Amino acid sequence: MAGVEELFAVNVFNDAVMRQRLPKETYKALHKTIDEGRRLDAEVASVVANAMKDWALEHGATHYTHWFQPLNSVTAEKHDAFITPVPGGSVIQEFSGKELVRGEADASSLPNGGLRSTFEARGYTAWDPTSYAFIKDHILCIPTAYCSYGGEALDKKTPLLRSMEALNRQAVRILHLFGRMDATRVIPTVGPEQEYFLVDKELFDRRSDLIFAGRTLFGAKPPKGQELGDHFFGTIQARVQAFMSDLNEELWKLGVLAKTEHNETAPAQHEMAPIYAVANVACDHNQLTMEMMKKVALRHNLVCLLAEKPFEGVNGSGKHNNWSMFTNTGYNLLEPGDSPHESAQFLLFLTSVIKAVDEYQDLLRASVASAGNDHRLGGCEAPPPIVSIFLGDELTEILEALEAGAIYSGREKTDMTVGVHALPKFPRDTTDRNRTSPFAFTGNKFEFRSLGSSASVSDANVVLNTIVAESLRQFADELEQAEDFRGTLHELIVRNIHEHKRIIFNGNNYSDEWVKEAGRRGLLSLASTVDALPCYTAEKNIRLFETHKVLSESELRSRQDIGLDSYAKMINIEAETMLMMGRRQILPAVLGYIGSLSSACVSLRNAGASLACGSSLLSDLCQETDRLKARMDDLANILAAKPDTESAAASAVYMHDQVLPAMAAVRASADHLECITDRSCWPFPTYDELLFSIQ
């Protein structure tokens, strides 16, 4: 393998390639578009397109595609060859500026949530020049936004870019009030850690639930799980290490900053963490990471499971979203700093996040809602559905001292009047990380830990960027009118700490006491997707997104409907799969075992022997089999009775309230039968095989 330096971004049309291949004036003009958001001139686009095409052909590409992220949380692409016919029956390879900047994709079969009629098939893709083009499988992939004929966002990227611009506008206003005139842009950055499971492909292929639902719908708990803590950070097995090495190589070629790899908590579970990047680039890279994980796993006769809870009773998989804000000069706005100037500025930005999370906890919960994540949240090291912020003891004490007008008695005794005396130096990691917190401050960034492993990280970051932009907007409006800037700044920070401190909790988020305390504080507990997604269209949230021009009311309603519709359809797929496996596999297998066991008992009696255990086991098997059959019939009847409605909300509620409990009952019987049926008779691989086959 080539060295990492030679390998990294070899398949990316990045800044270094553009500087080398583009005329100087074209390169400068393109950077004005990238850095300042200026409109791209058509002539510049043509020059860039030609250089991009030549580079792609040299790297073996034959086609190009506008690579986009529709509202189903995966990526989409339509390939077009570079060839153009010329007289004489031959072809030349061309790629115009128009083809680079805009494409047309059939939108008829992709989710739209009512933003367009079924017969209106046209959708448009528009180049995002801030995310570099890349080559994948001999295809030049151009990251693009995706919108309807009427201009509505049909994708994940468009609102993300809008939210980044909203945050930039408000954060720059604040920085200019602090005299930071050199700060002309503020950019949110994201580092999404990615958890996943690996299972043997031969075993995967024998499990219909993994094939259709991505998670196991049946499975008795094995004798050993994660209780010994011997898998977490343990020695990586050779087969897994080979996969990881192959994955790193593929990601590095695509410019993805894959940094950390290790075994996670559950058997067969692992994690990859990248270095942070600009938010929209990080989101693009995470989509590529998930795609490459699946492809590379197959090369090693493995299957990568990205479902949030593929196995009951052990850790689920999430995606930890490490979020911060940087200026164009490279300064992290969530870095505490040492000087009075930096301290006051840090406290204001910190307070803006606290205020945002408290006021829009419903949106943060909605941004991570899905059928799969409902199974994960609240158990086995996943944060609960109640949103709260972990700050750590020292920073919490500093805020409490500010609110009380007291002297902070930490490492230095310092008067806490903001901007007059220095904030005590706040060393990173002065307290332990809180693995149970949904939203934790980790030194110079916030880690939003509630995201599901299969989700696009765009949704959560759209919300984060927008809600913090709103806090900063309100702060800037007040401070710009202040006659006494320092006095007003101090009063504003103290007032907001007092009003929003309820969201700060540094303890055990799993405890029953916290659930009760959160209720007393008035924090929301949105346990399921059907509880959370309707929050998108609450009046205050519509007003928020429209104020910052991130999402219109119709775009919000579309996302809510798509989420609820996807939830209902996923539960339906799981229930139908459960019935299929029960009817075609479990019942025949158990009945066959009952038959053979009955014959054995008869033979023993005929031989003069009588074993009470045989009769007892037969009785248990027969009773549980009858119970399983009855519960499956109940599930089938409930599915048949689901309302014939066009309301996504009504369908989702029915699936949650009626279908899920019936599925749980079916599973309980099946899992009990697994424990008392001869292993050789059980029709598909069990948890011990799936979780420990490659250890």
TIDREN-7129 format. One record per residue (C-alpha): chain; x, y, z. Coordinates in steps of 0.5 Angstrom, whole numbers. Example, Ala and Ser with C-alpha at 12.3 -4.5 7.8 and 13.67 -1.06 7.14 Angstrom:
# TIDREN-7129
chain / X / Y / Z
A / 25 / -9 / 16
A / 27 / -2 / 14
END
This chain:
# TIDREN-7129
chain / X / Y / Z
A / 0 / 0 / 0
A / 2 / 7 / -2
A / 4 / 12 / 4
A / -2 / 15 / 7
A / 1 / 22 / 5
A / 1 / 20 / -2
A / -6 / 16 / -2
A / -10 / 21 / 2
A / -15 / 25 / -3
A / -12 / 22 / -9
A / -19 / 21 / -12
A / -21 / 28 / -10
A / -21 / 34 / -14
A / -19 / 39 / -8
A / -16 / 45 / -7
A / -9 / 43 / -9
A / -11 / 40 / -15
A / -15 / 46 / -17
A / -9 / 51 / -16
A / -5 / 47 / -20
A / -10 / 46 / -26
A / -14 / 52 / -26
A / -12 / 59 / -29
A / -10 / 64 / -23
A / -16 / 68 / -25
A / -21 / 62 / -25
A / -18 / 59 / -19
A / -19 / 66 / -15
A / -26 / 67 / -18
A / -28 / 60 / -16
A / -25 / 62 / -9
A / -30 / 68 / -8
A / -36 / 63 / -9
A / -33 / 58 / -4
A / -31 / 63 / 1
A / -36 / 69 / 0
A / -42 / 65 / -2
A / -42 / 69 / -9
A / -45 / 67 / -15
A / -41 / 63 / -20
A / -40 / 66 / -27
A / -42 / 62 / -33
A / -35 / 62 / -36
A / -31 / 60 / -29
A / -36 / 54 / -29
A / -34 / 52 / -36
A / -27 / 53 / -35
A / -27 / 49 / -28
A / -32 / 43 / -31
A / -27 / 42 / -37
A / -21 / 42 / -32
A / -25 / 37 / -28
A / -27 / 33 / -34
A / -19 / 32 / -36
A / -17 / 30 / -29
A / -23 / 25 / -28
A / -21 / 22 / -35
A / -14 / 21 / -33
A / -16 / 18 / -26
A / -20 / 13 / -30
A / -27 / 16 / -30
A / -32 / 14 / -35
A / -38 / 18 / -33
A / -40 / 23 / -28
A / -46 / 24 / -23
A / -49 / 30 / -19
A / -49 / 26 / -12
A / -54 / 28 / -8
A / -58 / 26 / -1
A / -65 / 26 / -2
A / -70 / 25 / 4
A / -69 / 18 / 5
A / -62 / 19 / 9
A / -58 / 15 / 4
A / -55 / 18 / -3
A / -57 / 18 / -10
A / -54 / 18 / -16
A / -55 / 18 / -24
A / -49 / 17 / -28
A / -48 / 20 / -35
A / -42 / 19 / -40
A / -38 / 24 / -42
A / -39 / 22 / -49
A / -42 / 27 / -54
A / -43 / 24 / -62
A / -40 / 28 / -67
A / -40 / 27 / -75
A / -38 / 21 / -78
A / -40 / 16 / -72
A / -35 / 17 / -67
A / -35 / 21 / -60
A / -31 / 26 / -56
A / -31 / 27 / -49
A / -34 / 33 / -46
A / -37 / 36 / -40
A / -40 / 43 / -40
A / -40 / 49 / -34
A / -48 / 48 / -35
A / -47 / 40 / -34
A / -43 / 42 / -28
A / -47 / 47 / -25
A / -54 / 44 / -26
A / -57 / 37 / -27
A / -64 / 34 / -28
A / -66 / 28 / -24
A / -73 / 25 / -24
A / -76 / 26 / -17
A / -82 / 22 / -18
A / -80 / 16 / -14
A / -76 / 20 / -8
A / -79 / 22 / -2
A / -82 / 29 / -2
A / -88 / 29 / 3
A / -93 / 33 / -1
A / -88 / 38 / -4
A / -90 / 36 / -11
A / -95 / 32 / -14
A / -94 / 25 / -17
A / -94 / 27 / -24
A / -89 / 33 / -23
A / -83 / 29 / -24
A / -78 / 34 / -25
A / -72 / 35 / -20
A / -66 / 39 / -20
A / -59 / 38 / -17
A / -54 / 44 / -16
A / -47 / 44 / -15
A / -44 / 45 / -8
A / -37 / 48 / -9
A / -36 / 48 / -2
A / -35 / 40 / -2
A / -30 / 37 / -7
A / -32 / 33 / -13
A / -29 / 26 / -12
A / -28 / 19 / -16
A / -32 / 13 / -14
A / -32 / 7 / -18
A / -30 / 10 / -24
A / -35 / 16 / -23
A / -34 / 23 / -22
A / -39 / 25 / -16
A / -40 / 32 / -16
A / -44 / 34 / -9
A / -50 / 37 / -10
A / -56 / 40 / -7
A / -63 / 38 / -10
A / -70 / 42 / -10
A / -76 / 41 / -14
A / -79 / 45 / -20
A / -82 / 50 / -15
A / -75 / 51 / -11
A / -77 / 47 / -5
A / -71 / 43 / -2
A / -72 / 36 / -3
A / -66 / 34 / 0
A / -61 / 34 / 7
A / -56 / 39 / 4
A / -60 / 45 / 2
A / -63 / 46 / 9
A / -56 / 45 / 12
A / -52 / 50 / 8
A / -58 / 55 / 9
A / -57 / 54 / 17
A / -50 / 55 / 16
A / -51 / 61 / 13
A / -56 / 63 / 18
A / -51 / 62 / 24
A / -45 / 65 / 20
A / -49 / 72 / 20
A / -51 / 72 / 27
A / -44 / 70 / 30
A / -41 / 75 / 26
A / -45 / 80 / 29
A / -43 / 78 / 36
A / -36 / 78 / 34
A / -36 / 85 / 31
A / -39 / 88 / 37
A / -33 / 85 / 41
A / -28 / 88 / 36
A / -26 / 82 / 32
A / -27 / 86 / 25
A / -22 / 81 / 22
A / -28 / 75 / 23
A / -32 / 75 / 17
A / -34 / 68 / 17
A / -36 / 63 / 22
A / -36 / 56 / 20
A / -40 / 50 / 24
A / -35 / 44 / 24
A / -37 / 37 / 26
A / -34 / 31 / 27
A / -39 / 25 / 27
A / -36 / 18 / 31
A / -39 / 12 / 27
A / -41 / 6 / 31
A / -43 / -1 / 27
A / -43 / -8 / 28
A / -40 / -13 / 23
A / -43 / -20 / 22
A / -41 / -26 / 18
A / -44 / -26 / 11
A / -46 / -33 / 11
A / -50 / -32 / 18
A / -53 / -26 / 15
A / -56 / -29 / 9
A / -59 / -34 / 14
A / -63 / -29 / 17
A / -69 / -26 / 14
A / -70 / -20 / 19
A / -63 / -18 / 18
A / -64 / -18 / 11
A / -71 / -14 / 11
A / -70 / -10 / 17
A / -63 / -9 / 19
A / -64 / -12 / 26
A / -66 / -18 / 29
A / -73 / -19 / 31
A / -72 / -25 / 35
A / -66 / -28 / 39
A / -65 / -30 / 46
A / -60 / -27 / 50
A / -53 / -31 / 50
A / -50 / -33 / 56
A / -45 / -28 / 55
A / -46 / -21 / 53
A / -42 / -15 / 54
A / -42 / -15 / 62
A / -34 / -17 / 63
A / -32 / -11 / 59
A / -27 / -15 / 55
A / -29 / -13 / 48
A / -29 / -5 / 49
A / -22 / -3 / 47
A / -20 / -10 / 46
A / -15 / -13 / 42
A / -18 / -12 / 35
A / -18 / -19 / 31
A / -15 / -20 / 25
A / -21 / -21 / 20
A / -24 / -14 / 23
A / -17 / -11 / 23
A / -16 / -13 / 15
A / -23 / -10 / 14
A / -21 / -3 / 18
A / -15 / -3 / 14
A / -18 / -3 / 8
A / -23 / 2 / 10
A / -18 / 7 / 12
A / -15 / 6 / 5
A / -21 / 7 / 1
A / -23 / 13 / 6
A / -17 / 16 / 5
A / -17 / 16 / -2
A / -24 / 20 / -2
A / -21 / 25 / 3
A / -24 / 23 / 9
A / -20 / 24 / 15
A / -21 / 17 / 18
A / -17 / 18 / 25
A / -19 / 13 / 30
A / -21 / 6 / 30
A / -23 / 1 / 36
A / -27 / -5 / 39
A / -34 / -2 / 42
A / -37 / -4 / 48
A / -42 / -10 / 45
A / -39 / -16 / 42
A / -38 / -15 / 34
A / -39 / -8 / 35
A / -34 / -3 / 33
A / -33 / 5 / 32
A / -29 / 10 / 27
A / -28 / 17 / 29
A / -26 / 22 / 24
A / -22 / 29 / 25
A / -27 / 35 / 25
A / -29 / 38 / 18
A / -34 / 44 / 16
A / -41 / 42 / 17
A / -43 / 40 / 10
A / -37 / 37 / 8
A / -37 / 33 / 15
A / -44 / 30 / 13
A / -42 / 29 / 6
A / -36 / 25 / 9
A / -40 / 21 / 14
A / -45 / 19 / 8
A / -39 / 16 / 4
A / -36 / 13 / 10
A / -43 / 9 / 11
A / -43 / 7 / 4
A / -36 / 5 / 4
A / -37 / 1 / 11
A / -42 / -4 / 7
A / -38 / -5 / 1
A / -31 / -6 / 4
A / -34 / -11 / 9
A / -37 / -15 / 3
A / -30 / -16 / 1
A / -28 / -19 / 7
A / -34 / -24 / 7
A / -37 / -19 / 13
A / -44 / -15 / 13
A / -44 / -8 / 16
A / -50 / -7 / 20
A / -51 / 0 / 21
A / -58 / -1 / 25
A / -59 / 3 / 32
A / -60 / -3 / 35
A / -59 / -10 / 31
A / -59 / -14 / 38
A / -63 / -14 / 44
A / -59 / -14 / 51
A / -53 / -11 / 48
A / -50 / -4 / 47
A / -54 / 0 / 41
A / -50 / 4 / 35
A / -50 / 11 / 35
A / -47 / 17 / 32
A / -43 / 22 / 37
A / -44 / 29 / 33
A / -38 / 33 / 36
A / -40 / 41 / 34
A / -37 / 47 / 35
A / -36 / 54 / 31
A / -29 / 57 / 28
A / -28 / 64 / 25
A / -25 / 64 / 18
A / -18 / 66 / 22
A / -18 / 59 / 25
A / -21 / 61 / 32
A / -25 / 56 / 36
A / -31 / 60 / 39
A / -32 / 55 / 44
A / -25 / 55 / 47
A / -25 / 58 / 54
A / -19 / 62 / 53
A / -15 / 66 / 58
A / -16 / 74 / 57
A / -22 / 78 / 59
A / -24 / 79 / 52
A / -24 / 72 / 50
A / -27 / 70 / 57
A / -33 / 74 / 56
A / -34 / 72 / 49
A / -33 / 65 / 50
A / -39 / 66 / 56
A / -43 / 69 / 51
A / -43 / 64 / 46
A / -43 / 58 / 51
A / -49 / 62 / 54
A / -52 / 62 / 47
A / -52 / 54 / 46
A / -55 / 53 / 53
A / -61 / 58 / 51
A / -62 / 54 / 45
A / -62 / 47 / 47
A / -67 / 49 / 53
A / -71 / 53 / 48
A / -71 / 48 / 43
A / -70 / 41 / 46
A / -76 / 39 / 42
A / -73 / 40 / 36
A / -66 / 37 / 38
A / -70 / 30 / 40
A / -74 / 31 / 33
A / -68 / 31 / 29
A / -66 / 24 / 32
A / -72 / 21 / 31
A / -73 / 14 / 28
A / -76 / 7 / 29
A / -69 / 4 / 30
A / -67 / 10 / 35
A / -73 / 9 / 39
A / -70 / 2 / 41
A / -63 / 5 / 42
A / -65 / 11 / 46
A / -65 / 10 / 54
A / -61 / 4 / 54
A / -54 / 0 / 54
A / -50 / 7 / 54
A / -54 / 11 / 50
A / -57 / 17 / 52
A / -64 / 18 / 54
A / -70 / 22 / 50
A / -70 / 27 / 55
A / -65 / 33 / 53
A / -60 / 36 / 58
A / -53 / 39 / 58
A / -47 / 36 / 61
A / -42 / 42 / 63
A / -38 / 39 / 68
A / -37 / 41 / 75
A / -32 / 47 / 74
A / -36 / 50 / 69
A / -42 / 49 / 72
A / -39 / 53 / 78
A / -37 / 59 / 74
A / -44 / 60 / 72
A / -47 / 59 / 78
A / -42 / 64 / 81
A / -44 / 69 / 76
A / -51 / 68 / 77
A / -50 / 69 / 84
A / -45 / 75 / 83
A / -40 / 71 / 88
A / -33 / 70 / 87
A / -31 / 64 / 84
A / -27 / 60 / 89
A / -24 / 55 / 84
A / -16 / 55 / 82
A / -16 / 63 / 82
A / -20 / 67 / 86
A / -23 / 72 / 81
A / -29 / 77 / 81
A / -33 / 74 / 76
A / -36 / 81 / 73
A / -36 / 79 / 65
A / -30 / 83 / 61
A / -27 / 86 / 67
A / -23 / 81 / 70
A / -20 / 75 / 67
A / -24 / 68 / 67
A / -20 / 63 / 71
A / -17 / 59 / 66
A / -21 / 53 / 64
A / -17 / 47 / 63
A / -20 / 42 / 58
A / -23 / 35 / 62
A / -23 / 38 / 69
A / -28 / 33 / 70
A / -30 / 26 / 67
A / -34 / 25 / 61
A / -41 / 24 / 62
A / -43 / 18 / 57
A / -50 / 18 / 59
A / -51 / 26 / 57
A / -55 / 27 / 51
A / -51 / 34 / 50
A / -44 / 34 / 53
A / -39 / 40 / 53
A / -32 / 36 / 52
A / -27 / 42 / 53
A / -28 / 46 / 46
A / -34 / 43 / 43
A / -41 / 40 / 44
A / -42 / 33 / 43
A / -49 / 31 / 41
A / -49 / 24 / 43
A / -57 / 22 / 41
A / -56 / 21 / 34
A / -57 / 14 / 31
A / -52 / 10 / 27
A / -56 / 10 / 20
A / -58 / 17 / 20
A / -56 / 23 / 16
A / -52 / 28 / 21
A / -55 / 33 / 17
A / -62 / 34 / 21
A / -59 / 35 / 27
A / -54 / 40 / 25
A / -59 / 44 / 21
A / -63 / 44 / 28
A / -56 / 46 / 32
A / -54 / 51 / 27
A / -61 / 54 / 27
A / -63 / 55 / 34
A / -56 / 57 / 36
A / -57 / 63 / 31
A / -63 / 65 / 34
A / -60 / 66 / 41
A / -54 / 70 / 38
A / -59 / 74 / 34
A / -63 / 76 / 40
A / -56 / 77 / 44
A / -54 / 81 / 38
A / -60 / 85 / 37
A / -60 / 87 / 45
A / -52 / 89 / 45
A / -53 / 93 / 39
A / -57 / 98 / 42
A / -54 / 98 / 49
A / -51 / 104 / 51
A / -46 / 101 / 56
A / -44 / 95 / 52
A / -40 / 91 / 58
A / -46 / 92 / 63
A / -51 / 90 / 58
A / -47 / 84 / 56
A / -46 / 82 / 64
A / -53 / 83 / 65
A / -55 / 79 / 59
A / -51 / 73 / 61
A / -53 / 72 / 68
A / -60 / 73 / 66
A / -60 / 67 / 61
A / -56 / 63 / 66
A / -62 / 64 / 71
A / -67 / 63 / 66
A / -64 / 57 / 62
A / -60 / 53 / 68
A / -65 / 48 / 68
A / -63 / 44 / 62
A / -56 / 43 / 66
A / -55 / 37 / 69
A / -48 / 33 / 71
A / -51 / 27 / 74
A / -53 / 20 / 72
A / -58 / 21 / 66
A / -60 / 14 / 67
A / -63 / 14 / 74
A / -70 / 14 / 76
A / -69 / 20 / 80
A / -67 / 24 / 74
A / -73 / 23 / 70
A / -77 / 25 / 76
A / -73 / 31 / 77
A / -73 / 33 / 69
A / -81 / 33 / 70
A / -80 / 38 / 76
A / -76 / 42 / 72
A / -81 / 42 / 66
A / -76 / 39 / 61
A / -79 / 35 / 55
A / -79 / 27 / 55
A / -81 / 25 / 48
A / -80 / 18 / 49
A / -82 / 16 / 41
A / -82 / 18 / 34
A / -89 / 19 / 34
A / -88 / 24 / 40
A / -82 / 28 / 37
A / -83 / 29 / 30
A / -90 / 33 / 31
A / -85 / 38 / 34
A / -83 / 40 / 27
A / -89 / 44 / 26
A / -90 / 47 / 33
A / -92 / 55 / 31
A / -85 / 57 / 35
A / -81 / 52 / 31
A / -84 / 54 / 24
A / -83 / 61 / 26
A / -75 / 60 / 28
A / -74 / 56 / 21
A / -78 / 62 / 17
A / -74 / 67 / 21
A / -67 / 65 / 19
A / -70 / 62 / 12
A / -67 / 55 / 13
A / -74 / 51 / 12
A / -81 / 54 / 10
A / -87 / 51 / 13
A / -89 / 47 / 7
A / -82 / 44 / 8
A / -82 / 43 / 15
A / -89 / 39 / 14
A / -86 / 35 / 9
A / -80 / 33 / 13
A / -85 / 31 / 19
A / -89 / 27 / 14
A / -84 / 23 / 11
A / -81 / 22 / 18
A / -88 / 19 / 20
A / -89 / 15 / 14
A / -82 / 12 / 14
A / -83 / 10 / 21
A / -90 / 7 / 20
A / -87 / 3 / 14
A / -81 / 1 / 17
A / -85 / -2 / 23
A / -90 / -5 / 18
A / -84 / -9 / 14
A / -81 / -11 / 21
A / -88 / -14 / 23
A / -89 / -18 / 16
A / -82 / -20 / 17
A / -83 / -23 / 24
A / -90 / -27 / 21
A / -86 / -30 / 15
A / -80 / -32 / 20
A / -85 / -35 / 25
A / -90 / -38 / 20
A / -84 / -41 / 15
A / -79 / -42 / 20
A / -80 / -42 / 27
A / -87 / -46 / 28
A / -84 / -52 / 23
A / -78 / -52 / 26
A / -81 / -53 / 33
A / -86 / -57 / 31
A / -81 / -62 / 28
A / -77 / -62 / 34
A / -84 / -63 / 38
A / -85 / -69 / 34
A / -78 / -72 / 35
A / -78 / -71 / 42
A / -85 / -75 / 42
A / -83 / -81 / 39
A / -77 / -81 / 43
A / -81 / -81 / 49
A / -86 / -86 / 47
A / -80 / -91 / 45
A / -77 / -90 / 52
A / -84 / -92 / 55
A / -85 / -98 / 51
A / -78 / -100 / 53
A / -80 / -99 / 60
A / -77 / -93 / 62
A / -81 / -86 / 64
A / -77 / -79 / 64
A / -81 / -74 / 67
A / -77 / -69 / 64
A / -79 / -71 / 57
A / -86 / -70 / 59
A / -85 / -63 / 62
A / -81 / -61 / 56
A / -86 / -63 / 51
A / -91 / -60 / 55
A / -87 / -53 / 56
A / -86 / -54 / 48
A / -93 / -55 / 46
A / -96 / -49 / 51
A / -91 / -44 / 48
A / -92 / -46 / 41
A / -99 / -45 / 42
A / -98 / -39 / 45
A / -94 / -37 / 39
A / -99 / -38 / 34
A / -104 / -35 / 38
A / -100 / -28 / 38
A / -98 / -29 / 31
A / -105 / -29 / 29
A / -106 / -23 / 34
A / -101 / -19 / 30
A / -103 / -21 / 23
A / -110 / -19 / 25
A / -108 / -12 / 28
A / -104 / -11 / 21
A / -110 / -13 / 17
A / -114 / -8 / 21
A / -109 / -2 / 20
A / -113 / 4 / 18
A / -114 / 6 / 11
A / -111 / 13 / 12
A / -107 / 18 / 8
A / -105 / 21 / 15
A / -98 / 19 / 16
A / -99 / 21 / 23
A / -105 / 17 / 24
A / -101 / 11 / 21
A / -95 / 12 / 25
A / -99 / 12 / 32
A / -103 / 6 / 30
A / -96 / 2 / 29
A / -93 / 5 / 35
A / -99 / 4 / 40
A / -102 / -3 / 37
A / -97 / -6 / 32
A / -91 / -6 / 37
A / -94 / -9 / 43
A / -96 / -15 / 39
A / -89 / -16 / 36
A / -86 / -16 / 43
A / -91 / -21 / 45
A / -89 / -25 / 39
A / -82 / -24 / 40
A / -83 / -26 / 48
A / -86 / -33 / 46
A / -81 / -35 / 40
A / -75 / -33 / 44
A / -77 / -37 / 50
A / -78 / -43 / 45
A / -71 / -42 / 42
A / -68 / -43 / 49
A / -72 / -50 / 50
A / -71 / -53 / 43
A / -65 / -57 / 40
A / -60 / -52 / 37
A / -59 / -57 / 31
A / -67 / -56 / 30
A / -67 / -48 / 31
A / -68 / -45 / 24
A / -63 / -39 / 23
A / -57 / -37 / 27
A / -57 / -35 / 34
A / -54 / -29 / 38
A / -48 / -33 / 40
A / -47 / -35 / 33
A / -48 / -28 / 30
A / -44 / -24 / 36
A / -38 / -29 / 37
A / -37 / -32 / 30
A / -31 / -27 / 28
A / -28 / -26 / 35
END
